[in-house]
Amino acid sequence: MKRRLSTGKQVVLGLALLLVVLVVSGLMIFYYALYPYRSARKDVEALVKQHMALSEVNQFAIFHHQESYYSLKAKGERGESLLILVPQAGETILVYHETEGISASHAEEVAKASGATSIQKTTFGLLDQVPIWEVVADGTYYYIRFKEGDLVSGEGL
C-alpha cells in the first residue's frame, strides 16, 4: 500500500519547489544581464595591459555621450594613480595622471555647489575632446572639467 502526502504537505512542497525555481531563474537572469559588462571590462583591461604596465585596476565604468568610452581608474607599476579612457571605437588609449586635475570627490563637491543633492555615480569621460567628470545626481548630469574643476554644463533628464 502506497503512502500519500497530506494535502498540506503537498502544498508546502510545491511552494518550496516553486521558490527554488524562481530563485535559480532570477540568479541566471542576473548573471546573463551582467555578462556584457564583465566581458567588456575583461577585454578592455587586457587591451590596456598590452600597452602599459598596471599593478591594479580599481574601477571600471562606461561613459556614454557623443561617443562611448570605457573608463578605468588604475595604478601604474610605480604606484601612480591613473585615469584611462579607451574609445569604444578602439582608437587611441588616453591616459591621465590623477594628479593632473581634480578628484572625483572634488567634482562631486562642484556638482553639489551647482544644486546636486543625491549623487548616484561619478564617471571619468571625454566631452568635446576635454577630459571631464560626469556626476549623475537627481536625474541631472553635471559635467565638470577634470583639469580646471569648473562646471561645463548640467543636463536634466
C-alpha positions in Angstrom: 0.0 0.0 0.0 1.4 3.4 -1.0 1.6 6.3 1.4 0.4 9.6 0.1 1.5 13.0 1.4 -1.2 15.0 3.0 -2.7 18.0 1.1 -0.9 20.4 3.4 2.5 18.8 2.9 1.9 18.7 -0.9 1.2 22.5 -0.9 4.3 23.2 1.2 6.5 21.0 -1.0 5.0 22.6 -4.2 5.6 26.1 -2.9 9.2 25.3 -1.9 9.9 23.8 -5.3 8.4 26.9 -7.0 10.5 29.2 -4.8 13.7 27.3 -5.7 12.9 27.6 -9.4 12.2 31.3 -9.1 15.4 32.0 -7.2 17.6 30.0 -9.7 15.9 31.7 -12.6 16.4 35.1 -11.1 20.1 34.4 -10.5 20.6 33.2 -14.1 18.9 36.3 -15.5 21.1 38.5 -13.3 24.2 36.6 -14.4 23.5 36.9 -18.1 22.4 40.5 -17.8 25.9 41.4 -16.4 27.8 39.2 -18.9 28.4 42.0 -21.5 29.7 44.4 -18.8 32.0 41.8 -17.3 33.2 40.8 -20.8 33.9 44.4 -21.8 35.8 45.0 -18.6 38.0 41.9 -19.1 38.7 42.8 -22.8 39.5 46.5 -22.0 41.8 45.6 -19.1 43.6 43.1 -21.4 44.0 45.7 -24.1 45.3 48.4 -21.8 47.7 45.9 -20.2 49.1 45.1 -23.6 50.2 48.8 -24.0 51.2 49.7 -20.4 52.1 48.1 -17.1 49.4 48.3 -14.4 49.6 47.0 -10.9 45.8 47.0 -10.4 42.6 48.2 -11.8 40.3 49.8 -9.2 37.3 50.9 -11.1 35.7 50.3 -14.5 32.8 52.3 -16.0 31.2 53.0 -19.4 30.8 56.7 -20.3 28.2 57.5 -22.9 27.8 60.9 -24.5 28.7 61.9 -28.1 31.0 58.9 -28.2 31.3 56.0 -25.8 34.4 55.3 -23.7 35.5 52.7 -21.3 36.8 54.4 -18.2 39.4 52.8 -15.9 40.9 54.0 -12.7 44.1 52.1 -12.1 47.5 52.2 -10.5 50.6 52.2 -12.7 53.6 49.9 -12.0 55.2 52.7 -9.9 52.0 53.2 -7.8 50.8 56.3 -9.6 47.0 56.8 -9.9 45.9 56.8 -13.5 42.6 57.6 -15.3 42.4 55.7 -18.6 39.9 56.2 -21.4 39.5 53.7 -24.2 37.2 54.7 -27.0 34.6 52.0 -27.8 35.6 52.5 -31.4 39.0 51.2 -30.4 41.2 54.2 -31.3 44.0 55.7 -29.2 44.1 54.9 -25.5 44.1 58.2 -23.4 45.9 58.2 -20.1 45.8 60.9 -17.5 47.6 61.1 -14.1 45.0 61.7 -11.4 47.3 64.5 -10.1 46.8 66.5 -13.3 43.3 67.5 -12.3 40.6 67.3 -9.7 39.5 64.2 -7.9 36.1 62.5 -8.3 35.1 63.7 -4.8 36.1 67.3 -5.7 33.9 67.0 -8.8 31.0 65.9 -6.6 31.5 68.9 -4.4 31.3 71.2 -7.5 28.1 69.4 -8.5 26.6 69.9 -5.1 27.5 73.6 -5.2 25.6 73.7 -8.5 22.4 72.2 -7.0 23.0 68.4 -6.8 21.7 66.8 -3.7 21.8 63.0 -4.1 24.7 61.7 -6.1 24.2 58.4 -7.8 27.6 58.0 -9.6 30.7 59.7 -10.9 32.4 58.7 -14.1 35.5 59.9 -15.9 35.0 60.6 -19.6 35.6 62.9 -22.6 33.4 65.6 -23.8 34.4 67.6 -26.9 37.9 66.3 -26.5 38.1 67.6 -23.0 38.5 65.2 -20.0 35.6 65.6 -17.6 33.9 64.1 -14.6 30.3 63.2 -15.2 28.4 63.4 -11.9 24.9 62.0 -12.0 22.6 63.4 -9.3 18.8 63.7 -9.1 18.3 62.9 -12.8 20.7 65.6 -13.8 24.1 65.1 -15.5 26.8 67.5 -14.3 29.9 67.8 -16.5 32.9 69.2 -14.7 36.3 69.8 -16.3 38.9 67.5 -15.0 41.8 69.9 -15.2 40.1 73.2 -14.3 37.4 71.9 -12.0 34.7 74.2 -13.3 31.2 73.2 -14.4 30.8 72.8 -18.1 27.1 72.1 -18.1 24.2 70.4 -16.3 21.7 68.4 -18.4 18.5 67.1 -16.9 16.5 64.1 -17.9 
